[in-house]
Amino acid sequence: MHTDPIVFHIFVIFTGSAILATLALYARQALLVGYIVLGVIVGPSGFAIVKDTSIISGIAQIGIIFLLFLLGLNLQPQDLLHTMRKTTVVTVASSLIFAVLGFSIGQAFGFNFWENILIGVSMMFSSTIIGLKLLPTTVLHHKHAGEVIVSILLLQDLIAIMVLLVLQGQSNGGTSWVDIGLVILELPLLIGFALLFERFILVKLITRFDKIQEYIFLMTIGWCLGMAELATLLNLSHEIGAFIGGVVLASSPIARFIAESLKPVRDFFLVIFFFALGASVELNVLYTVLVPATVLASVMLLVKPYVFKYLMVKLNEQAPMSLEIGFRLGQISEFSLLIAVVALNASVISDKASYLIQAATIITFVASSYFIVLNYPTPIAVSDRLRRD
């Protein structure tokens, strides 16, 4: 009797992830760290239980599509306007500092100019997953600290999406600035279509049949994936289309219900995504960038919290809250992983530079989540004193 490879891979991913997630919780780590480690252990560079990652790579991409859709759905810009002035200054200034540091470290280890640019750009962002997953719901929705964190992450994500947009333009049309300009011009077309369709069709259908939860669930998934596919027809990316689809729905009265109903679907595919990320790691290449990755990660972990604190205190925020926000945003982002992969596929950077970014990001995931869980209120804190839902 032959085992279906997809069924076998799903079995390995979720059974293994359940075991590694248990260990991660005991070690006070974010669960995604366990998923990545599992991928490394059972992937081609480890015990090769999963030999062909191409089978799950396409499925894994759906997790990022849903992640960005829900990000747009939850991070409503209109609710954060009163903090945008401060956070824009903080986000732009901190991004420039982190980019310069990343560029300088890449330069010190002998990477070329464009690789150093991408290394620097990748350092600009903080993890939305860790930032929001480790933030208690009461802080996220009802306290000033939550508003500041969400606002900074939103602005960072918009910058990251623009970076991905440019990289997508280069991968589709070479390095021509004309091609990149055409891709950027197509973005307003996608936004305009999304706004018109949401206003005149989507909202009316949702309002009429809002009592049929199964219909709302199907309509939302169709809208998310439809926008993602439409974006690719305009030479953009699935991720950008999904994000725009979420943003235009954010003001809907049932946006919160949609977000809650899609979380299990998102989490299912994100487990596969982070497993695939770990399984794709080539240990022989990773070994060659271990020293620069450790240096890069260490500098970011040490510098980011205090840069955020300094900038926010200068803007009259309280020092203790500013430092906590700094530590909660003190890692590199999953967007950096995406940038590293997309840039590699577009032949903008080498394998070594891409693995440097990925390795440094994973190191900061582990160290930052461990520090946050030990020192600040989180939903997964081991200490009863710090556990907040």
Stockholm file with secondary structure:
# STOCKHOLM 1.0

chainA/1-389         MHTDPIVFHIFVIFTGSAILATLALYARQALLVGYIVLGVIVGPSGFAIVKDTSIISGIAQIGIIFLLFLLGLNLQPQDLLHTMRKTTVVTVASSLIFAVLGFSIGQAFGFNFWENILIGVSMMFSSTIIGLKLLPTTVLHHKHAGEVIVSILLLQDLIAIMVLLVLQGQSNGGTSWVDIGLVILELPLLIGFALLFERFILVKLITRFDKIQEYIFLMTIGWCLGMAELATLLNLSHEIGAFIGGVVLASSPIARFIAESLKPVRDFFLVIFFFALGASVELNVLYTVLVPATVLASVMLLVKPYVFKYLMVKLNEQAPMSLEIGFRLGQISEFSLLIAVVALNASVISDKASYLIQAATIITFVASSYFIVLNYPTPIAVSDRLRRD
#=GR chainA/1-389 SS CCCCHHHHHHHHHHHHHHHHHHHHHHTTCCHHHHHHHHHHHHSTTTTCSSCCTHHHHHHHHHHHHHHHHHHHHHCCGGGGHHHHHHHHHHHHHHHHHHHHHHHHHHHHTTCCHHHHHHHHHHTTCCCHHHHHHTSCHHHHHHSHHHHHHHHHHHHHHHHHHHHHHHHHHHHHHTTCHHHHHHHHHHHHHHHHHHHHHIIIIIHHHHHHTTTCHHHHHHHHHHHHHHHHHHHHHTTCCHHHHHHHHHHHHTTSTTHHHHHHHHHHHHHHHHHHHHHHHHHTCCHHHHHHTHHHHHHHHHHHHHHHHHHHHHHHHHTTCCHHHHHHHHHHTCSCCHHHHHHHHHHHHTTSSCHHHHHHHHHHHHHHHHHHHHHHHHHSCBTTCSSTTTBCC
#=GC SS_cons         CCCCHHHHHHHHHHHHHHHHHHHHHHTTCCHHHHHHHHHHHHSTTTTCSSCCTHHHHHHHHHHHHHHHHHHHHHCCGGGGHHHHHHHHHHHHHHHHHHHHHHHHHHHHTTCCHHHHHHHHHHTTCCCHHHHHHTSCHHHHHHSHHHHHHHHHHHHHHHHHHHHHHHHHHHHHHTTCHHHHHHHHHHHHHHHHHHHHHIIIIIHHHHHHTTTCHHHHHHHHHHHHHHHHHHHHHTTCCHHHHHHHHHHHHTTSTTHHHHHHHHHHHHHHHHHHHHHHHHHTCCHHHHHHTHHHHHHHHHHHHHHHHHHHHHHHHHTTCCHHHHHHHHHHTCSCCHHHHHHHHHHHHTTSSCHHHHHHHHHHHHHHHHHHHHHHHHHSCBTTCSSTTTBCC
//
